[in-house]
Amino acid sequence: MSNRTYGDEELRSVLAGMGVKDVLSVARYGSGHINDTFKVDCASGASYILQRINTDIFDPDMVMDNIRRVTEHIRGKGRQSLEVVAYEKPWRLYVFIRGAHTVDLITEAGQAFKAASAFADFQNALADLPAPRLRDIIPNFHNTVSRLAQLDAALKADVKGRAATCRPELDFVDARREEAARIVNLMAAGDIPERTTHNDTKINNVMLDDSTGEGTCVIDLDTTMPGCALYDFGDMVRTSTANAAEDEKDLSKVFSRKEYFEQLVRGYLGKAGFLNEAERANLAFSGRLITLTIGIRFLADYLAGDTYFHTAYDDHNLVRCRTQLKMVRSMEEQSAEYEAIVRACAG
Protein backbone atom coordinates (compact mmCIF):
# COMPACT_ATOMS: atom_id res chain seq x y z
CA MET A 1 0.00 0.00 0.00
CA SER A 2 1.36 3.43 -0.88
CA ASN A 3 1.46 6.45 1.43
CA ARG A 4 -0.39 8.52 -1.14
CA THR A 5 -3.57 10.32 -0.13
CA TYR A 6 -6.46 10.04 -2.60
CA GLY A 7 -9.03 12.81 -2.74
CA ASP A 8 -12.72 11.97 -2.87
CA GLU A 9 -13.08 13.75 -6.22
CA GLU A 10 -10.20 11.74 -7.74
CA LEU A 11 -11.70 8.43 -6.63
CA ARG A 12 -15.14 9.36 -7.90
CA SER A 13 -13.59 10.29 -11.24
CA VAL A 14 -11.91 6.88 -11.47
CA LEU A 15 -15.22 5.19 -10.67
CA ALA A 16 -17.10 7.28 -13.21
CA GLY A 17 -14.64 6.12 -15.85
CA MET A 18 -15.63 2.58 -14.92
CA GLY A 19 -19.34 3.36 -15.29
CA VAL A 20 -20.10 3.80 -11.56
CA LYS A 21 -21.65 7.24 -11.07
CA ASP A 22 -24.11 6.88 -8.15
CA VAL A 23 -21.43 6.76 -5.46
CA LEU A 24 -22.57 7.45 -1.89
CA SER A 25 -19.23 6.82 -0.21
CA VAL A 26 -15.72 5.57 -0.92
CA ALA A 27 -13.23 4.88 1.87
CA ARG A 28 -10.05 2.94 2.64
CA TYR A 29 -10.72 -0.71 3.37
CA GLY A 30 -8.93 -3.75 4.76
CA SER A 31 -5.43 -4.38 6.09
CA GLY A 32 -3.51 -5.15 2.88
CA HIS A 33 0.03 -3.81 2.51
CA ILE A 34 0.55 -3.95 -1.26
CA ASN A 35 -2.33 -2.32 -3.15
CA ASP A 36 -4.49 0.71 -2.28
CA THR A 37 -7.95 -0.65 -1.48
CA PHE A 38 -11.29 1.13 -1.05
CA LYS A 39 -14.88 0.08 -0.39
CA VAL A 40 -17.48 1.78 -2.58
CA ASP A 41 -21.17 2.05 -1.64
CA CYS A 42 -23.70 3.23 -4.21
CA ALA A 43 -27.22 4.66 -4.15
CA SER A 44 -28.44 1.61 -6.08
CA GLY A 45 -27.49 -0.59 -3.12
CA ALA A 46 -24.49 -2.06 -4.94
CA SER A 47 -21.11 -2.20 -3.24
CA TYR A 48 -17.67 -2.69 -4.78
CA ILE A 49 -14.00 -3.06 -3.94
CA LEU A 50 -11.84 -0.56 -5.82
CA GLN A 51 -8.10 -1.21 -5.93
CA ARG A 52 -5.11 0.55 -7.39
CA ILE A 53 -2.58 -2.16 -8.28
CA ASN A 54 0.92 -1.46 -6.99
CA THR A 55 2.88 -0.96 -10.20
CA ASP A 56 6.20 -1.01 -8.32
CA ILE A 57 5.63 -4.73 -7.71
CA PHE A 58 3.23 -5.95 -10.39
CA ASP A 59 2.62 -5.62 -14.11
CA PRO A 60 -1.13 -4.86 -13.90
CA ASP A 61 -1.95 -6.25 -17.34
CA MET A 62 -0.26 -9.58 -16.55
CA VAL A 63 -1.96 -9.78 -13.16
CA MET A 64 -5.41 -9.03 -14.55
CA ASP A 65 -5.01 -11.48 -17.42
CA ASN A 66 -4.35 -14.25 -14.90
CA ILE A 67 -7.12 -13.14 -12.53
CA ARG A 68 -9.76 -13.02 -15.24
CA ARG A 69 -8.91 -16.52 -16.43
CA VAL A 70 -8.81 -17.95 -12.92
CA THR A 71 -12.01 -16.35 -11.63
CA GLU A 72 -14.01 -17.15 -14.76
CA HIS A 73 -12.87 -20.78 -14.59
CA ILE A 74 -13.87 -21.11 -10.94
CA ARG A 75 -17.24 -19.40 -11.38
CA GLY A 76 -17.85 -21.58 -14.42
CA LYS A 77 -17.90 -24.53 -12.01
CA GLY A 78 -20.63 -22.90 -9.95
CA ARG A 79 -18.26 -21.86 -7.18
CA GLN A 80 -17.82 -18.43 -5.65
CA SER A 81 -14.87 -16.33 -6.70
CA LEU A 82 -13.95 -12.71 -7.20
CA GLU A 83 -15.92 -11.00 -9.95
CA VAL A 84 -14.12 -8.35 -12.00
CA VAL A 85 -16.49 -5.49 -12.94
CA ALA A 86 -14.00 -3.21 -14.69
CA TYR A 87 -10.28 -2.66 -15.22
CA GLU A 88 -8.68 0.64 -16.19
CA LYS A 89 -4.94 0.29 -15.67
CA PRO A 90 -3.85 0.46 -12.88
CA TRP A 91 -7.33 0.49 -11.27
CA ARG A 92 -9.69 -2.49 -10.97
CA LEU A 93 -13.18 -2.91 -9.59
CA TYR A 94 -14.60 -6.06 -7.95
CA VAL A 95 -18.08 -6.87 -6.73
CA PHE A 96 -18.08 -6.63 -2.92
CA ILE A 97 -18.67 -10.06 -1.39
CA ARG A 98 -21.50 -9.89 1.15
CA GLY A 99 -22.19 -12.23 4.03
CA ALA A 100 -18.54 -13.07 4.62
CA HIS A 101 -15.52 -11.62 6.36
CA THR A 102 -11.78 -12.11 6.81
CA VAL A 103 -9.64 -12.47 9.93
CA ASP A 104 -6.02 -11.38 10.19
CA LEU A 105 -4.94 -13.94 12.78
CA ILE A 106 -5.91 -17.55 13.45
CA THR A 107 -7.16 -17.76 17.02
CA GLU A 108 -8.23 -21.41 17.21
CA ALA A 109 -7.28 -24.63 15.43
CA GLY A 110 -10.63 -24.99 13.67
CA GLN A 111 -9.87 -21.89 11.62
CA ALA A 112 -6.71 -23.58 10.35
CA PHE A 113 -8.83 -26.48 9.09
CA LYS A 114 -11.20 -24.13 7.26
CA ALA A 115 -8.41 -22.08 5.69
CA ALA A 116 -6.55 -25.17 4.47
CA SER A 117 -9.74 -26.65 3.08
CA ALA A 118 -10.51 -23.44 1.19
CA PHE A 119 -7.03 -23.21 -0.38
CA ALA A 120 -7.10 -26.91 -1.35
CA ASP A 121 -10.50 -26.40 -2.94
CA PHE A 122 -9.07 -23.41 -4.82
CA GLN A 123 -6.17 -25.49 -6.17
CA ASN A 124 -8.52 -28.36 -6.99
CA ALA A 125 -10.84 -26.09 -8.98
CA LEU A 126 -7.88 -24.91 -11.08
CA ALA A 127 -6.36 -28.36 -11.66
CA ASP A 128 -8.02 -28.51 -15.08
CA LEU A 129 -7.45 -24.89 -16.09
CA PRO A 130 -7.02 -25.05 -19.87
CA ALA A 131 -3.95 -23.85 -21.74
CA PRO A 132 -2.17 -21.55 -22.18
CA ARG A 133 -0.08 -21.57 -19.02
CA LEU A 134 -0.70 -18.66 -16.64
CA ARG A 135 1.75 -15.78 -16.66
CA ASP A 136 4.70 -15.83 -14.23
CA ILE A 137 3.91 -12.76 -12.14
CA ILE A 138 7.05 -13.03 -9.97
CA PRO A 139 9.43 -15.67 -11.38
CA ASN A 140 11.07 -17.99 -8.81
CA PHE A 141 8.95 -16.47 -6.04
CA HIS A 142 9.28 -19.46 -3.67
CA ASN A 143 12.37 -21.01 -5.30
CA THR A 144 14.68 -21.60 -2.34
CA VAL A 145 17.75 -22.13 -4.53
CA SER A 146 17.19 -18.76 -6.17
CA ARG A 147 16.68 -17.13 -2.77
CA LEU A 148 19.96 -18.64 -1.56
CA ALA A 149 21.73 -17.09 -4.54
CA GLN A 150 20.29 -13.70 -3.57
CA LEU A 151 21.53 -14.20 -0.01
CA ASP A 152 25.02 -15.08 -1.25
CA ALA A 153 25.11 -11.95 -3.41
CA ALA A 154 23.97 -9.77 -0.52
CA LEU A 155 26.57 -11.34 1.79
CA LYS A 156 29.35 -10.80 -0.73
CA ALA A 157 28.42 -7.13 -1.20
CA ASP A 158 27.69 -6.54 2.52
CA VAL A 159 26.82 -2.93 1.73
CA LYS A 160 26.02 -2.02 5.35
CA GLY A 161 28.80 -4.01 7.01
CA ARG A 162 26.27 -6.22 8.78
CA ALA A 163 27.68 -9.68 8.05
CA ALA A 164 29.45 -9.92 11.41
CA THR A 165 26.15 -9.36 13.26
CA CYS A 166 24.37 -12.37 11.73
CA ARG A 167 26.97 -15.15 11.65
CA PRO A 168 24.80 -17.64 13.62
CA GLU A 169 21.92 -17.11 11.20
CA LEU A 170 24.19 -17.59 8.18
CA ASP A 171 25.58 -20.79 9.72
CA PHE A 172 22.02 -22.05 10.36
CA VAL A 173 21.14 -21.54 6.68
CA ASP A 174 24.42 -23.07 5.46
CA ALA A 175 23.72 -26.26 7.43
CA ARG A 176 20.47 -26.70 5.48
CA ARG A 177 21.60 -25.83 1.95
CA GLU A 178 21.46 -29.38 0.66
CA GLU A 179 17.86 -30.05 1.73
CA ALA A 180 16.83 -26.57 0.55
CA ALA A 181 17.01 -27.81 -3.05
CA ARG A 182 14.76 -30.86 -2.51
CA ILE A 183 11.51 -29.51 -3.99
CA VAL A 184 13.26 -27.70 -6.85
CA ASN A 185 15.07 -30.92 -7.77
CA LEU A 186 11.92 -33.05 -7.55
CA MET A 187 10.10 -30.62 -9.86
CA ALA A 188 13.01 -30.59 -12.30
CA ALA A 189 12.94 -34.41 -12.36
CA GLY A 190 9.19 -34.42 -13.02
CA ASP A 191 8.35 -36.20 -9.77
CA ILE A 192 6.39 -33.19 -8.52
CA PRO A 193 4.28 -31.44 -11.17
CA GLU A 194 3.80 -27.75 -11.73
CA ARG A 195 0.32 -26.64 -10.64
CA THR A 196 -1.71 -23.44 -10.49
CA THR A 197 -1.09 -22.02 -7.02
CA HIS A 198 -2.07 -18.98 -4.96
CA ASN A 199 1.34 -18.22 -3.41
CA ASP A 200 0.07 -16.11 -0.49
CA THR A 201 -1.91 -18.54 1.66
CA LYS A 202 -2.49 -16.50 4.80
CA ILE A 203 -5.78 -16.84 6.68
CA ASN A 204 -6.83 -13.28 5.72
CA ASN A 205 -6.95 -14.32 2.07
CA VAL A 206 -9.94 -16.58 2.74
CA MET A 207 -13.47 -15.17 3.03
CA LEU A 208 -15.29 -16.86 5.93
CA ASP A 209 -19.07 -17.15 5.98
CA ASP A 210 -20.60 -14.85 8.60
CA SER A 211 -22.98 -17.57 9.80
CA THR A 212 -21.04 -20.82 9.52
CA GLY A 213 -17.41 -19.65 9.58
CA GLU A 214 -16.70 -21.89 6.57
CA GLY A 215 -14.37 -20.69 3.84
CA THR A 216 -16.41 -19.43 0.91
CA CYS A 217 -13.94 -17.74 -1.40
CA VAL A 218 -10.18 -17.26 -1.82
CA ILE A 219 -9.16 -13.66 -2.51
CA ASP A 220 -6.01 -11.62 -3.24
CA LEU A 221 -5.17 -13.46 -6.44
CA ASP A 222 -2.35 -11.20 -7.62
CA THR A 223 0.31 -13.91 -7.22
CA THR A 224 -1.79 -16.77 -8.59
CA MET A 225 0.48 -18.35 -11.18
CA PRO A 226 2.27 -21.61 -12.02
CA GLY A 227 3.99 -23.07 -8.98
CA CYS A 228 4.17 -25.96 -6.55
CA ALA A 229 1.21 -27.03 -4.41
CA LEU A 230 3.63 -27.71 -1.56
CA TYR A 231 4.68 -24.07 -1.44
CA ASP A 232 1.07 -23.07 -0.78
CA PHE A 233 0.69 -25.66 1.96
CA GLY A 234 4.10 -24.82 3.42
CA ASP A 235 3.24 -21.14 3.76
CA MET A 236 0.03 -22.11 5.55
CA VAL A 237 2.14 -24.06 8.03
CA ARG A 238 4.51 -21.11 8.46
CA THR A 239 1.77 -18.54 9.09
CA SER A 240 -0.97 -20.60 10.74
CA THR A 241 0.99 -22.69 13.24
CA ALA A 242 3.13 -19.83 14.55
CA ASN A 243 2.52 -19.05 18.21
CA ALA A 244 4.01 -15.56 18.01
CA ALA A 245 4.24 -12.55 15.73
CA GLU A 246 6.60 -12.58 12.76
CA ASP A 247 8.87 -10.06 14.50
CA GLU A 248 8.74 -11.37 18.08
CA LYS A 249 12.06 -10.61 19.76
CA ASP A 250 11.64 -13.09 22.61
CA LEU A 251 12.40 -16.36 20.83
CA SER A 252 11.22 -18.39 23.81
CA LYS A 253 7.70 -17.47 22.69
CA VAL A 254 8.23 -18.71 19.12
CA PHE A 255 7.22 -22.24 18.19
CA SER A 256 5.06 -24.20 15.75
CA ARG A 257 1.80 -25.53 17.23
CA LYS A 258 1.23 -29.22 16.51
CA GLU A 259 -2.56 -29.09 16.98
CA TYR A 260 -2.80 -26.35 14.35
CA PHE A 261 -0.59 -28.33 11.99
CA GLU A 262 -2.86 -31.36 12.34
CA GLN A 263 -5.93 -29.30 11.45
CA LEU A 264 -4.14 -27.84 8.42
CA VAL A 265 -3.31 -31.35 7.19
CA ARG A 266 -6.85 -32.61 7.76
CA GLY A 267 -8.41 -29.63 6.00
CA TYR A 268 -5.99 -29.71 3.10
CA LEU A 269 -5.97 -33.44 2.40
CA GLY A 270 -9.74 -33.52 2.64
CA LYS A 271 -9.92 -31.52 -0.61
CA ALA A 272 -6.51 -31.98 -2.28
CA GLY A 273 -7.19 -35.33 -3.93
CA PHE A 274 -5.07 -34.28 -6.89
CA LEU A 275 -1.78 -34.64 -4.97
CA ASN A 276 0.58 -37.38 -6.11
CA GLU A 277 2.69 -39.62 -3.87
CA ALA A 278 5.77 -37.37 -3.93
CA GLU A 279 3.72 -34.33 -2.97
CA ARG A 280 2.10 -36.11 -0.04
CA ALA A 281 5.48 -37.46 1.08
CA ASN A 282 6.87 -33.91 1.30
CA LEU A 283 3.88 -32.21 2.88
CA ALA A 284 5.41 -31.91 6.36
CA PHE A 285 8.81 -30.94 4.92
CA SER A 286 7.22 -28.10 2.92
CA GLY A 287 6.44 -26.16 6.11
CA ARG A 288 10.09 -26.20 7.15
CA LEU A 289 11.24 -25.33 3.64
CA ILE A 290 9.01 -22.30 3.10
CA THR A 291 9.72 -21.00 6.60
CA LEU A 292 13.45 -21.32 5.90
CA THR A 293 12.95 -19.58 2.55
CA ILE A 294 11.22 -16.59 4.15
CA GLY A 295 13.97 -16.45 6.76
CA ILE A 296 16.53 -16.37 3.95
CA ARG A 297 14.64 -13.50 2.31
CA PHE A 298 14.62 -11.48 5.55
CA LEU A 299 18.32 -12.16 6.07
CA ALA A 300 19.23 -11.20 2.50
CA ASP A 301 17.27 -7.95 2.81
CA TYR A 302 18.98 -7.18 6.12
CA LEU A 303 22.39 -7.61 4.49
CA ALA A 304 21.32 -5.58 1.45
CA GLY A 305 20.30 -2.62 3.59
CA ASP A 306 16.53 -3.22 3.94
CA THR A 307 15.60 -2.46 0.35
CA TYR A 308 12.52 -4.72 -0.02
CA PHE A 309 10.65 -5.21 3.26
CA HIS A 310 9.43 -2.18 5.20
CA THR A 311 11.26 -1.91 8.53
CA ALA A 312 10.49 -0.03 11.74
CA TYR A 313 14.02 -0.16 13.22
CA ASP A 314 17.59 -0.98 12.14
CA ASP A 315 17.65 -4.73 12.78
CA HIS A 316 13.96 -5.40 12.10
CA ASN A 317 14.71 -7.78 9.25
CA LEU A 318 17.26 -9.64 11.36
CA VAL A 319 14.66 -10.06 14.12
CA ARG A 320 12.20 -11.39 11.53
CA CYS A 321 14.85 -13.78 10.22
CA ARG A 322 15.56 -15.12 13.70
CA THR A 323 11.86 -15.73 14.28
CA GLN A 324 11.58 -17.72 11.07
CA LEU A 325 14.66 -19.79 11.85
CA LYS A 326 13.33 -20.54 15.34
CA MET A 327 10.12 -21.75 13.68
CA VAL A 328 12.20 -24.01 11.43
CA ARG A 329 13.96 -25.48 14.47
CA SER A 330 10.60 -26.03 16.19
CA MET A 331 9.28 -27.89 13.15
CA GLU A 332 12.48 -29.95 12.97
CA GLU A 333 12.12 -30.94 16.62
CA GLN A 334 8.56 -32.11 15.92
CA SER A 335 9.29 -33.58 12.49
CA ALA A 336 8.58 -37.20 13.48
CA GLU A 337 5.20 -36.21 14.92
CA TYR A 338 4.37 -34.03 11.91
CA GLU A 339 5.24 -36.83 9.50
CA ALA A 340 3.06 -39.25 11.48
CA ILE A 341 0.15 -36.79 11.30
CA VAL A 342 0.47 -36.62 7.51
CA ARG A 343 0.62 -40.40 7.18
CA ALA A 344 -2.43 -40.86 9.40
CA CYS A 345 -4.48 -38.25 7.53
CA ALA A 346 -3.40 -39.48 4.11
CA GLY A 347 -4.21 -43.05 5.04
N, C-alpha and C positions, 0 to 999 in steps of 0.2 A: 504494500500500500504506500502511495506517495504521501508527502507532507503537504501537497498542494491543497488549497482551499477552493472549492467550487461554488460559485454564486448560484442562487436559485434561478436567475434568468438564464444562465449558461446551460444548466441542466434541463430546464424546460425547452430550450432551443434544440438541444440534442434529441429530446423525446419527440418534439414536433417533427423533426426530420425523420423519425421512425414511425410517424403516423399517430402518435399519442398526444392529443391536444387537450384532453379534459382532465388535466392533472390537478388534484387537490393538494397533494403534498409529496415531497421527495426529500429523503433524509438518509444519512449514513446508516449502514446496516451491517451487522455481523462482526466477527472478530478476525477476519482474514488479514494476512500480512502482505499479500502480493498485489492484488488488484484493488482498485477503488470501487466499492460496492454501495449501492443505494436501494432503498425500498421505495417504490412508487405506488401511490394510491390514487385512483381516478374516480370521477363523479359517477361513472357508469357502474361502479362497484368492482371493477377489475383492479388487480394488483400485479405488479411486476418487480423483477430484480433487474436493475440497470448496473452494468459493470463497465469500467474502463480497463481494458487489458493492459497489463504492465509491459510496455514495448521494450523496456530494458532487459527483460528476461525472455519474452516470448515473441515469436513471429505470429501476429494475430491471425493472418490468413491461414497459416498452417494449422494453428490451434482450432480455428472454427471449422476448417474442412474436416478434421478428425471428429470434432464434437457433433457435427451434423450427421455424419455417417453413423456414429455410435448411438446417438439418441434415437435416430429414426429406426435403426435396427432393433433396438430394445423395445421401443413402443410398438413396432410392427409385430412383436410377439405378445402384445396385450399387457405389457408390464409398464410400470410407471418409470419415467425418466424425465430429465430436463427437457423443456420445450422451448426452442429458439423462436422468438417472435420476429426479431430483426437484428441485423448486423450492419453497422456503419463504422468501419475501421477508425479508431480502435475500440468503439463502443459496441456492446451487445445487450440485448434485452431478452430476458427469460420470463415465462409465466411464473408468478409466485405460487409456490406449493403450499396449499392450505391444509390444516389438520395434522401437521407434523412439525417437528422441531429438531434442533441439534443440541448436543451437549459438548462442552469443550474437554471435559475430563470424565473418565470412567470411574464411577464411585462404587460399583458392586459388580461381582463376577458375571452376573446375568447379562449385563450390558456388553461384556466382551463376547459372549455367545452370539448376541443379536448382531453386533457389528461384523463379526467374522462370517456369519451366515449371509449377511447382505453383500459383502464383498465377493464371497464365493458365488453367489447368485449372479452378481454382475459379470464376473469372469465367465461363468457358465453360459449366460445369455449371449456373450460375444464369441464363444468358441467356434461358431459357424459364420462369423462375419465374412462376407464374400470379398474376393480380391477387388481392387489392389490392396497391398499392404498399407497400413496406416503410416502416416508421416512420423519420422523420428523427431519429436519436439526438442528433446535434450539428449543427444547421443551419449551412450555410455553412462547414463544417469546413476545407475546402481552397480556399475561394473567395478568391482573392488580392485582388480588389477590396474585399471585406469586411474582409480583414486590413489593407489599406492604410488604410481608414477608422478602424480601431482604432488604428493607428499615429499617424494625424493627431490623433486625440482625445488620445492619451497625450502627444504632443508639445505640444499646446496647453496641457494642464494642467500638464505638467512638474512633478509634485508633489515630486520630489526634487532639482530643479535640476540635472538631468543632461544637458540638451540640448547644452550647450557641449562636453561630453566625447565626443560621438558625431556631430559634424558631417560627417566624411568618410563615415560609414556612411549617414547620412540623404541625402547627396548621391548616393551610389551607388544607393540605392533610387529617388530622384527621377528619375535618368537612365533608369530602366527602367519607369516607370509606364505608358507607353503599351502596351508589349508585355505587361505584367502582366495586362491585360484580355483577351488573345487567346482563351484557352480559354472564359472566361465568355461572351464575345461569340459565339463559334462555337456554343456550346450554346444560347444565347438565339435564335440564327438557325435552329436545327434542323440545322445541319451536323454537329454531334457529338451523338449521342444520350445520354440518361441511361441508365446501366446499374447493375446491382447490383455494388457494389464493397466491398472489405475495409477500406480506408482506414488500414491500419497494416502495411505490407508489408515489415517487417523480417525478416531471415533466421530469427530465433528464433521466428517465428510459423509456421514450417513444420516438421512432424515429418519427420525423415529416417530411412529404414529402417536398422536396425543393421547389416544385412549388405551391402546394395547402395549405401547412401547416397542413394538416390532419395527425392524428396519423396513422402510417402504421404498427408498430411492437413494442411490449413490450420487453425490454431487461433486463439484469441483473437479471437472474432467479435463483440465488444461494439460495434465501430463499423461493422459491416457494414450498409449502408444504401444508398439511391439516391445515385449519384455519377457520376464520370467515370472511365472506364477509364484514361485518361492520368494521372490523379492517382496511381493505384496504381502504374503503371509508373514515374512520375517519382520517387516516394518510394523505390522500389527503387534507382534510379540514385543518388539522394542518399545512401542508407545503405550500399549495397553497393560502390560504386566509390570511396568515400572512403579515402584512404591514412592518415588520422590520426583520432584521437578527436574527438568532437563539440566538445570544449572544449580542443583543443590551442592553446596560446598561441603557439608558434613557427609562424607561418604559412608559413614556408619548407617545412614538412613536409606542408602541406595541398594536395592536388590530387586530381583525379578520374582513375582508372586506366582507360585506353582498353581494355585487354584484358578487364577485368571488364565494362565497358559492352558490348563485343561479345558476351560470353557471355550477358548479360542479354537482349539483343535476340534472339539465336538461341533461347534457351530460351522467351522470351515469344511470339515470332511462330510458333514451332513448334506452339503450342496455341491461340493467340488468333486463330483464323480468322474470328471474328465482327467484327473491326475493319473499319470502313469506310475509304474513301480519306483523309478528313480526319483521322481518328485516326492512321493510319499516317504521314501527312505531318507530324504534330506530335509524334511519338514522342520524337525527340531533344530537341526544345524542352521537353517536359514535365519532363525532369530539371532543367533550368535553372530552370523556373518553380517547381516545388515546393521546390527548394533556396532560391530567393529568398523564397518564402512563409514557410518556417520561419525564415529569417533575419529577416524582418519581424516575426514573432511574438516572437522573442527580443528584438529591439530595442524593440518596444512594451512588453514586460514590464519591460525594464530601465528605460524611461522612467516606467512606472507604479509603480515601486517594488518589483518582483519579487513580484507578487501571485499568479502562476499557476505558473511553473516553480520547483521547489525549487533553491535556490542554496547553494553552499558558501562563497562570499566575495562582497564587495560588487559587483564588476563581472563576476561569472560569466556573466550573461546577455549582456553586451556581448562577452565573449570568445567565447561561443557564436555570437553574431551574426556576428562577424568571420570565424569559421571557415566559416560557411555562405556568406558573401559571397565568400570566397576560392575556395570550391568553385564558385560560379557563374562567377567569372572564369576558372577552369580549364576549365570546360565551354565557355565562350564561345571561349576560345583554341583549343579542339579541335573547334569546332562543325562545320567542313567535314568533318573526318574522321568525326565521329559521324553526320552526315547520310549520308555515303557508306556507312557500316556498315549503317544502316537500309535504304537503297535496295538494297544487295547482298543482305541477308537477306530482304527483302520480295520481291525478284525471284526 
